[in-house]
């Protein structure tokens, strides 16, 4: 791997640019990615928060599903909020297609609608839960990195990570979650 790992944030929809300062504060390079050539150029992916159904529609419209499946199989991936929905093996409320990268079941809008969005401390760092999903089931091989109200909110299997909250919205750089992910990318080089 190059001296600075390149972290690609899927830039079809959602909170993309907000990751730049966090990634760069970890000593990595940020790139917003939309094309197969860009996907191939990165060392890892962040699937950002946003609207998972809109992201799926754009992935289908631009015929990116197969190339993303191939790239995700070879590289570390971190899904945040909507990105965690895209990574889940099973999605409820309602059911939808996903990449099945993590053996978890996730419920869309598990905390409620926009009015129930809130901030919380996760490992001493303020994060945002915005129409956040809830992990309702996970296999035994899934490591829980953090919980909130006795519910897993940050999980990992191998080089695949999901968080149901947004650390990128807090302007204290880098977030411990971004640091953890970049360190994982460096270890998986």
N, C-alpha and C positions, 0 to 999 in steps of 0.2 A: 504494500500500500504506500501511496505517496506520504510524505511527512505529515500533511494535513489531510485528514479524511474529508471527503466531499459528501455532505448530507443533502439529498434531494428531497424537497418538500413538494408533494403532488399538488400542482397548481391549476386544477380544473375548477375548483370552487372552495370557498372557505377561508380560514385564517392562515394565510401563507407567510406573508412578509413579517409578521410578528415573531416568527421563529429566528429570523436572521441575527438579531443582536445576541440571543441566547446561544445559538450555535457558534457564532464567532467568538463569544466570550469563553467558549470551551476549547478554543484553538482549532476549530474545524472550519471548513468552507461551506457556505450556504449557496444552494442553487434552487430556483423554482423550476420544476420539471413538468413538461407536458407531452413530450414526444418520445418515441422509442429510442432515438439516438441519445437524448438526454438521460433517459432511464439507464442506458448502458454505461453512461459516463460516471455514475455516482457509486459510492461505496455502501450507502444505506438510504433508506426511505423513511420519511415521516408522512403519514396519512393524516392530514390536519382535521381539526374540528370544522364543522359547517353543516351541511344537510346531506345525509348519506344517500337519500333517494336521488337527489340532483346529481351527486357525484357518479352514482351508478348509471344514470341516463347518459351522462357525458362520456363515461368510459365505453359504454355500448355504442353511442353515436360515432365516436372517433375510432372504434374498433381497437381498443387498447387492452381488452380483457386478457387475451392470450399472452401478450408480451409482458404485462404486469405479473401474471401468474409465474411466468418463467423467471423474471427478475426477482420477485419476492422469494422464490425457492432458493436463491443463491445468496441473498443479502439480508442483513438485519433490517427489521421493519418495526416502527413504533406507530401505533394508531391512537389518536387522541379524540375522544368524544365520538364524533361521527366516524372517524378513522377506526376507532375500536369496534364499532358496529360492522364496518367493512371487513375487519379481521376475524370476527367471531365465526365459530363453526355453525351456530344456530342463532337466528334473530327472531324476536317476537314483538308484537304490538306495533304494527303488523309484521308478519313474516316477510322477509325479502332475501334476495340473493346476497351472498357474501363470499369472500375469498377463503374462508375456513382455515386461516393461518394459526388460530389458537383454539384449543379444545374447550371453549366456553360457550355458554348461552347468554345472550344479552337482550335486555328488554329496552326498546327505544323509549325515550321520554319517561324513564322509570321514576324520576323524582317529580314528575308533573310537567306542566306547561311552562311557558316563559315566566309567568308570575312567581313560580317556585324556584327560579334560578337564584343561586346564592354563592357566597364565598365561604371557604373553610381553610383550616390549617392542615396541611398534609406534610408530615415530617418537618414541621416548623416553618413551612413556606406557604404563603397565601395563594390559593388557587380558586378558580371559578368553576362552578357547576352550572352550565347553561343548557336548559332542556336536556339534561344529562341522561345517558343510558345507565342501567343498573345491571351488573353481572349477577345473574340469578343462579347459575350453575357453572361449576368448573371441574375438570378432571383432576385426579390426584396428582398428576405430574405438573400441574400449574402452580408456580410459586407466587404467593401473595406478597407483593412488595409494600403495600399499604392498604389500610382499611379506613372507612369513614362510617360511623354509626354501625359498626360490626358487619359492614358489607365490603367485599373486596372492591377497590377502586383503581388499583395499579397492580398489574399481573404480568408474569413472564413465563415463557416456555422457550428454552434455548435462546436464539437470537431474535425472538419475536416478543414484543412488549405492547401492552394496551393500557391506557389510562382513560377513565371516564370523565375526567376533569381537564380544564385548560390551565397549564402552568405558564403558557406563553404570554398571557395577558398581564402578568405581574412584571413590573419594570425593575426588577432586581436581578441583574444578569451575572452568571447564568442561573437558571432554575436548577435545583438539585436533580430534577428529572432529566433535563437536557444533558447535564454533566454525566449522569448515570448512562444515558444512551450513547453519548459520544465515547465514553470509556469502553462500553460494550463493543462498539464498532472498532475501536483500536485493538481490542483483544481478539476480535474475530478476523483480523486482517490476515 
